[in-house]
């Protein structure tokens, strides 16, 4: 299984106790196309947040490519590609800085992140190599790319 979710539960404690995810079990095989559908408040965003290491579960287990997302989040993120609904680039950062940040977020070393980011710049900008080019200008728009494409270069 490429994605395996067992007994996933997320409870938010507060003035009102909210059970956002209540014992979800699901499996996605490699090559399978899977959609997570449901009404508002059904727990879709919370489930995806847990599976992509952005939130911790109250209980249960999620593995991505056999990697536990709680105990080894950086390793799990190396196997995750997310295409968000909205642009997630930080407009206050340069193209290089955005690429570098995303590489580091997905668990790549500083050296690999720098090399991958520099290697990919010519395909995103009309640049040759930093810092003699526009790769250090602020981001206007850049296509969504997978972390492997960014961090391992073109």
Protein Blocks (a to p, Z undefined) as FASTA:
>chain_A
ZZdcehiacddddfbdcdfbghiacdddehiacdddddehilmmmmmmmmnopaccfbdc
ddeehiafklmmmlmmmmpccddfbdcbdfkbcfklmmmmmmmmnopafklmmmmmmmmm
mmmmmcfbdckbfklpccfbdcdddfklmmnoZZ
